[in-house]
Amino acid sequence: MTSTNLEIFVRQVRERSLENAKSLRLLHREGLQANVVSILRQELDSLVRVIFLLSQTDRTYRTALISASVDGHQWTRKDGRGRITDREMVDLSKHLFNWAKNVYEFGCAFIHLSSFHDYATRDPLDSVSAADRATIASYLNYYHCVHLGPNVKFAEILPYLPNVFDKISSNLECYLKDLEKDGDLS
């Protein structure tokens, strides 16, 4: 029995998510926080891609995007004029999850070599705006029932990173089920 591209795509996403969950817990336990944030960013990447697919009401185009992913090709715009950027997908997902943009941008700083990798000496949150720092604290307080102040420090959020991952991962699984049912965002 051959698998459809949708089945392959969903399997790929779920397998990545399972591996991310195992990796995140190992890395967190070992105190390798830059890599923990990178794993969060990977999970968010899967989430924003699935949300983007669910936003496509043209099923032929959605199927083409899934096929491109399964075949290892970049996603291109429906009109063929260039590739779909991560920024576009994040911008779409932030309408569902206000926190997506913050996690994505914070995670990018850990994927690319940056001053954030010196987190043991210099707090990465010192280099984000006061508003963004307060927003991060607010999201953690709301979604994870913690009590962080607006001047939160990186060390204060570290214990909650596995919970943040679990939140992203559970949302991802819900959206994958919608995709399997040929649902959409409406």
C-alpha positions in Angstrom: 0.0 0.0 0.0 1.5 3.3 -1.0 1.2 6.4 1.2 -0.2 9.6 -0.2 1.9 12.7 0.0 -0.4 14.0 2.7 0.3 10.9 4.8 4.1 11.2 4.2 4.0 14.9 5.1 2.1 14.4 8.3 4.4 11.5 9.2 7.4 13.7 8.6 6.1 16.4 10.8 5.1 14.0 13.6 8.4 12.2 13.5 10.3 15.6 13.7 8.1 16.6 16.6 8.8 13.4 18.5 12.5 13.8 17.9 12.4 17.4 18.9 10.6 16.5 22.2 13.2 13.9 23.1 16.1 16.3 22.1 14.6 19.2 24.0 14.4 17.3 27.2 17.9 15.9 26.9 19.3 19.3 26.1 17.3 21.1 28.8 18.5 18.5 31.4 22.1 19.1 30.3 21.7 22.9 30.5 22.3 23.4 26.8 19.8 26.2 26.5 20.8 27.7 23.2 20.0 24.4 21.6 16.8 24.2 23.6 15.6 27.5 22.0 16.7 26.2 18.6 14.5 23.2 19.0 11.6 25.4 20.0 12.2 27.3 16.8 12.1 24.1 14.8 8.8 23.0 16.3 7.4 26.5 15.6 8.6 26.1 12.0 6.5 23.0 11.7 3.5 24.7 13.2 3.6 27.8 11.0 4.0 25.6 7.9 0.9 23.5 8.8 -1.0 26.7 9.6 0.0 28.0 6.2 -1.3 24.9 4.5 -4.6 25.1 6.4 -4.9 28.7 5.2 -4.9 27.6 1.6 -8.5 27.1 0.5 -7.4 26.1 -3.0 -6.9 22.4 -2.5 -4.9 21.9 -5.7 -2.4 24.5 -4.5 -2.3 23.0 -1.0 -1.6 19.6 -2.5 1.2 21.1 -4.6 2.8 22.6 -1.5 2.6 19.3 0.3 4.1 17.5 -2.7 6.9 20.1 -2.8 7.7 19.5 0.8 7.7 15.7 0.5 9.9 16.0 -2.6 12.3 18.3 -0.9 11.5 21.5 -2.9 10.9 25.0 -1.7 7.4 26.3 -1.5 6.5 28.8 -4.2 3.7 31.3 -4.5 0.6 30.2 -6.3 1.4 32.6 -9.1 4.9 31.1 -9.4 6.6 34.4 -8.6 9.1 33.4 -6.0 9.3 31.3 -2.9 7.1 31.6 0.2 9.2 33.0 3.0 9.3 32.0 6.6 8.3 35.6 7.4 5.1 35.3 5.4 4.2 32.1 7.3 5.0 33.6 10.7 3.0 36.7 9.9 0.0 34.5 9.0 0.3 32.4 12.1 0.6 35.4 14.5 -3.1 36.1 13.8 -3.8 32.8 15.6 -1.0 32.9 18.1 0.2 36.3 19.1 3.3 34.7 20.7 4.5 33.0 17.4 6.4 36.0 16.2 8.2 36.5 19.5 9.2 32.9 19.8 10.2 32.7 16.1 12.4 35.8 16.3 14.0 34.8 19.6 14.6 31.4 18.3 16.3 32.7 15.1 18.9 34.4 17.2 19.8 31.0 18.6 19.9 29.3 15.2 22.3 31.9 13.7 25.5 32.7 15.5 24.7 35.7 17.6 25.4 37.4 20.9 22.6 35.3 22.4 25.0 32.3 22.5 26.9 34.1 25.2 23.8 33.7 27.4 25.9 32.4 30.4 27.6 35.8 30.6 25.2 38.2 28.9 21.5 37.9 29.2 19.9 37.7 25.7 16.8 39.4 27.0 18.9 42.5 27.7 19.2 43.0 23.9 15.5 42.9 23.1 13.2 45.9 23.6 11.5 46.5 26.9 8.2 46.0 25.2 9.2 42.6 23.7 10.6 41.5 27.0 7.4 42.4 28.8 5.4 40.6 26.0 7.5 37.5 26.5 6.8 37.6 30.3 3.1 38.3 29.6 2.8 35.3 27.4 4.5 33.0 29.8 2.4 34.3 32.7 -0.8 33.8 30.7 -0.2 30.4 29.0 1.9 28.8 31.7 0.5 30.3 34.9 3.7 31.8 36.1 4.4 35.2 37.7 7.2 36.9 35.8 7.8 40.6 35.9 8.2 42.7 32.7 12.0 42.8 33.2 12.2 39.1 33.0 15.7 37.5 32.7 16.7 34.6 30.5 17.5 32.5 33.5 13.9 33.0 34.8 12.3 31.6 31.6 14.6 28.6 31.3 12.6 26.3 33.6 9.5 26.9 31.4 11.0 26.1 28.0 9.8 22.5 28.0 6.3 23.8 28.8 6.5 26.2 25.9 7.6 23.4 23.6 4.7 21.2 24.8 2.3 24.1 24.0 3.6 24.5 20.5 3.7 20.7 20.0 0.1 20.2 21.2 -1.1 23.0 18.9 0.8 21.4 16.0 -0.9 18.1 16.6 -4.3 19.7 16.6 -3.6 21.4 13.3 -2.2 18.2 11.8 -5.4 16.5 12.6 -7.3 19.3 10.8 -5.0 18.9 7.8 -5.6 15.1 7.8 -9.4 15.8 7.7 -8.9 18.3 4.8 -10.0 21.1 7.1 -9.0 24.8 7.0 -8.7 27.7 9.3 -12.2 29.0 8.8 
